[in-house]
Amino acid sequence: MPYAEIAIAVLGAFALAWLADLVTGRRGLFATSLVSGVAAVCGWFLAIRVFAVGTMEGWTWVLWSLIASAGALGAFFLFRSKR
């Protein structure tokens, strides 16, 4: 499958968003998916374009993408308003 890395990154980011939404009391899957997706793209950008630690054919950028997604979800739940 030529685009397996991309599919795994997308599914992994969504799984992290779903898990974070589930753990925090189901406050909104759209918001967590948005945060996770944007952070995953930022992780890809950092790995491929900024630090050049991998290429699109490798799996290194997928790890960077998922780490960025998890970090952004943590920050999202830490700093959002509770009202």
Residue frames as a rotation matrix with the C-alpha (Angstrom) as fourth column:
MET 1
0.585 0.811 0.000 0.00
0.811 -0.585 0.000 0.00
0.000 0.000 -1.000 0.00
PRO 2
-0.139 -0.774 0.617 1.75
0.737 -0.497 -0.457 3.17
0.661 0.392 0.640 -1.14
TYR 3
-0.201 0.117 0.973 0.09
-0.331 -0.943 0.045 5.54
0.922 -0.313 0.228 1.31
ALA 4
0.264 0.295 -0.918 0.14
0.615 0.682 0.396 3.36
0.743 -0.670 -0.001 4.43
GLU 5
-0.676 -0.589 -0.443 2.10
0.717 -0.390 -0.578 5.93
0.168 -0.708 0.686 6.45
ILE 6
-0.830 0.415 0.371 -0.47
-0.351 -0.908 0.230 8.63
0.433 0.060 0.900 5.78
ALA 7
0.131 0.930 -0.344 -3.38
-0.187 0.364 0.912 6.32
0.974 -0.055 0.222 6.61
ILE 8
0.030 -0.196 -0.980 -1.73
0.849 0.523 -0.079 5.25
0.528 -0.830 0.183 9.87
ALA 9
-0.911 -0.406 -0.070 -1.03
0.388 -0.790 -0.475 8.88
0.137 -0.460 0.877 10.83
VAL 10
-0.529 0.793 0.304 -4.63
-0.530 -0.588 0.611 9.94
0.663 0.162 0.731 10.15
LEU 11
0.351 0.674 -0.649 -6.10
0.092 0.665 0.741 6.97
0.932 -0.320 0.172 11.99
GLY 12
-0.267 -0.550 -0.791 -3.66
0.867 0.222 -0.446 7.43
0.421 -0.805 0.418 14.87
ALA 13
-0.962 -0.056 0.268 -4.51
-0.024 -0.958 -0.287 11.12
0.273 -0.282 0.920 15.24
PHE 14
-0.122 0.988 0.099 -8.22
-0.576 -0.152 0.803 10.32
0.808 0.041 0.588 15.23
ALA 15
0.279 0.178 -0.944 -7.73
0.484 0.822 0.298 7.50
0.829 -0.540 0.143 17.73
LEU 16
-0.710 -0.573 -0.409 -5.86
0.657 -0.331 -0.677 9.85
0.253 -0.750 0.611 20.05
ALA 17
-0.780 0.493 0.385 -8.65
-0.464 -0.869 0.172 12.42
0.419 -0.044 0.907 19.72
TRP 18
0.193 0.896 -0.401 -11.33
-0.291 0.442 0.849 9.81
0.937 -0.048 0.346 20.39
LEU 19
0.001 -0.289 -0.957 -9.42
0.763 0.619 -0.186 8.48
0.646 -0.730 0.222 23.40
ALA 20
-0.930 -0.366 -0.024 -8.89
0.307 -0.741 -0.598 11.96
0.201 -0.563 0.801 24.83
ASP 21
-0.454 0.848 0.274 -12.58
-0.637 -0.524 0.566 12.76
0.623 0.083 0.778 24.36
LEU 22
0.307 0.556 -0.773 -13.54
0.091 0.791 0.605 9.50
0.947 -0.256 0.192 26.01
VAL 23
-0.322 -0.542 -0.776 -11.23
0.820 0.249 -0.515 10.01
0.473 -0.802 0.365 29.00
THR 24
-0.986 -0.168 0.001 -12.31
0.149 -0.878 -0.454 13.60
0.077 -0.448 0.891 29.63
GLY 25
-0.556 0.821 -0.126 -16.03
0.246 0.018 -0.969 12.99
-0.794 -0.570 -0.213 29.70
ARG 26
-0.323 0.453 0.831 -17.23
0.942 0.239 0.236 13.26
-0.092 0.859 -0.504 26.08
ARG 27
-0.075 0.239 -0.968 -17.18
0.302 -0.920 -0.251 17.04
-0.950 -0.311 -0.003 25.68
GLY 28
0.717 0.378 -0.586 -16.94
-0.409 -0.452 -0.793 17.13
-0.565 0.808 -0.169 21.91
LEU 29
0.345 -0.580 0.738 -15.27
0.593 0.744 0.307 14.87
-0.727 0.332 0.601 19.42
PHE 30
0.768 -0.036 0.639 -15.11
0.563 -0.436 -0.702 17.59
0.304 0.899 -0.315 16.76
ALA 31
0.850 -0.449 0.277 -12.96
-0.508 -0.837 0.203 19.89
0.141 -0.314 -0.939 18.91
THR 32
0.380 -0.745 0.549 -10.55
-0.332 0.444 0.832 17.16
-0.864 -0.498 -0.078 19.94
SER 33
0.459 -0.176 0.871 -10.34
0.749 0.604 -0.273 15.88
-0.478 0.777 0.409 16.36
LEU 34
0.901 -0.103 0.421 -9.58
0.187 -0.783 -0.593 19.38
0.391 0.613 -0.687 15.12
VAL 35
0.658 -0.688 0.305 -6.83
-0.713 -0.439 0.546 19.89
-0.242 -0.577 -0.780 17.69
SER 36
0.301 -0.538 0.787 -5.38
0.019 0.829 0.560 16.46
-0.953 -0.154 0.260 17.04
GLY 37
0.640 0.011 0.768 -5.46
0.737 0.273 -0.618 16.85
-0.217 0.962 0.167 13.26
VAL 38
0.902 -0.316 0.292 -3.84
-0.176 -0.890 -0.420 20.28
0.393 0.327 -0.859 13.23
ALA 39
0.485 -0.751 0.449 -1.15
-0.714 -0.043 0.699 19.12
-0.505 -0.659 -0.557 15.65
ALA 40
0.426 -0.308 0.851 -0.50
0.385 0.913 0.138 16.04
-0.819 0.269 0.507 13.52
VAL 41
0.801 -0.129 0.584 0.07
0.531 -0.296 -0.794 18.24
0.275 0.947 -0.169 10.48
CYS 42
0.767 -0.548 0.335 2.38
-0.609 -0.786 0.108 20.46
0.204 -0.287 -0.936 12.55
GLY 43
0.418 -0.611 0.673 4.32
-0.327 0.590 0.738 17.39
-0.848 -0.528 0.047 13.69
TRP 44
0.596 -0.165 0.786 4.66
0.719 0.545 -0.431 16.29
-0.357 0.822 0.444 10.06
PHE 45
0.879 -0.227 0.419 5.89
0.082 -0.794 -0.602 19.75
0.470 0.564 -0.679 9.10
LEU 46
0.628 -0.673 0.390 8.47
-0.737 -0.353 0.576 19.80
-0.250 -0.650 -0.718 11.87
ALA 47
0.359 -0.493 0.793 9.78
0.031 0.855 0.517 16.34
-0.933 -0.160 0.322 11.03
ILE 48
0.455 -0.116 0.883 9.90
0.842 0.378 -0.385 16.73
-0.289 0.918 0.270 7.26
ARG 49
0.630 -0.080 0.773 10.49
0.505 -0.714 -0.486 20.41
0.590 0.696 -0.409 6.54
VAL 50
0.832 -0.278 0.480 12.07
-0.483 -0.790 0.379 21.98
0.274 -0.547 -0.791 9.63
PHE 51
0.364 -0.709 0.604 14.35
-0.679 0.242 0.693 19.36
-0.637 -0.663 -0.393 11.18
ALA 52
0.338 -0.164 -0.927 14.56
-0.856 0.355 -0.375 17.02
0.391 0.920 -0.021 8.16
VAL 53
-0.347 -0.437 0.829 14.70
-0.795 0.606 -0.013 13.89
-0.497 -0.664 -0.559 10.31
GLY 54
-0.351 0.268 0.897 12.80
0.304 0.939 -0.161 11.81
-0.886 0.216 -0.411 7.79
THR 55
-0.932 0.149 -0.329 11.13
-0.361 -0.327 0.874 11.60
0.023 0.933 0.358 4.42
MET 56
-0.040 0.999 0.006 7.58
-0.992 -0.039 -0.119 10.87
-0.119 -0.010 0.993 3.38
GLU 57
0.218 0.080 -0.973 8.61
-0.485 0.874 -0.036 7.30
0.847 0.479 0.229 2.57
GLY 58
-0.737 -0.570 -0.362 9.79
0.050 0.488 -0.871 6.64
0.674 -0.661 -0.332 6.13
TRP 59
0.215 0.832 -0.512 7.93
0.634 0.280 0.721 6.10
0.743 -0.480 -0.467 9.38
THR 60
-0.652 -0.550 -0.522 9.78
0.751 -0.373 -0.545 8.65
0.105 -0.748 0.656 11.51
TRP 61
-0.880 0.316 0.355 7.42
-0.253 -0.944 0.214 11.47
0.403 0.098 0.910 10.66
VAL 62
0.078 0.936 -0.343 4.42
0.051 0.340 0.939 9.38
0.996 -0.090 -0.021 11.78
LEU 63
-0.006 -0.176 -0.984 5.90
0.955 0.292 -0.058 9.14
0.298 -0.940 0.166 15.26
TRP 64
-0.931 -0.349 -0.109 6.57
0.365 -0.904 -0.222 12.89
-0.021 -0.246 0.969 15.30
SER 65
-0.570 0.786 0.241 3.03
-0.273 -0.458 0.846 13.51
0.775 0.416 0.475 14.15
LEU 66
0.294 0.712 -0.637 1.47
0.395 0.517 0.760 11.39
0.870 -0.475 -0.129 16.88
ILE 67
-0.335 -0.481 -0.810 3.70
0.941 -0.130 -0.312 12.88
0.044 -0.867 0.497 19.58
ALA 68
-0.982 0.009 0.188 2.70
0.010 -0.995 0.099 16.38
0.188 0.099 0.977 18.49
SER 69
-0.199 0.979 -0.042 -0.94
-0.147 0.012 0.989 15.33
0.969 0.203 0.142 18.50
ALA 70
0.232 0.240 -0.943 -0.73
0.800 0.504 0.325 13.94
0.553 -0.830 -0.075 22.03
GLY 71
-0.670 -0.568 -0.479 1.09
0.737 -0.585 -0.338 17.05
-0.088 -0.579 0.810 23.25
ALA 72
-0.858 0.397 0.326 -1.45
-0.212 -0.852 0.478 19.39
0.468 0.341 0.815 21.72
LEU 73
0.121 0.930 -0.348 -4.35
0.146 0.330 0.933 17.42
0.982 -0.163 -0.096 23.19
GLY 74
-0.057 -0.229 -0.972 -2.71
0.978 0.183 -0.101 17.62
0.201 -0.956 0.213 26.61
ALA 75
-0.936 -0.313 -0.162 -2.29
0.336 -0.931 -0.144 21.37
-0.106 -0.189 0.976 26.25
PHE 76
-0.548 0.806 0.223 -5.85
-0.137 -0.349 0.927 21.72
0.825 0.478 0.302 24.96
PHE 77
0.359 0.731 -0.581 -7.33
0.471 0.396 0.789 20.09
0.806 -0.556 -0.202 28.03
LEU 78
-0.258 -0.539 -0.802 -4.94
0.966 -0.142 -0.216 21.90
0.003 -0.830 0.558 30.35
PHE 79
-0.901 -0.288 -0.325 -5.58
0.302 -0.953 0.007 25.43
-0.312 -0.092 0.946 29.10
ARG 80
-0.543 0.750 0.377 -9.16
0.333 -0.220 0.917 25.48
0.771 0.623 -0.130 27.84
SER 81
-0.662 0.363 0.656 -11.77
-0.679 -0.661 -0.320 27.40
0.318 -0.657 0.683 29.77
LYS 82
-0.928 0.286 -0.238 -13.94
0.354 0.874 -0.334 25.38
0.113 -0.394 -0.912 32.12
ARG 83
-0.458 0.748 0.480 -16.78
-0.336 -0.645 0.686 27.92
0.823 0.153 0.547 32.48
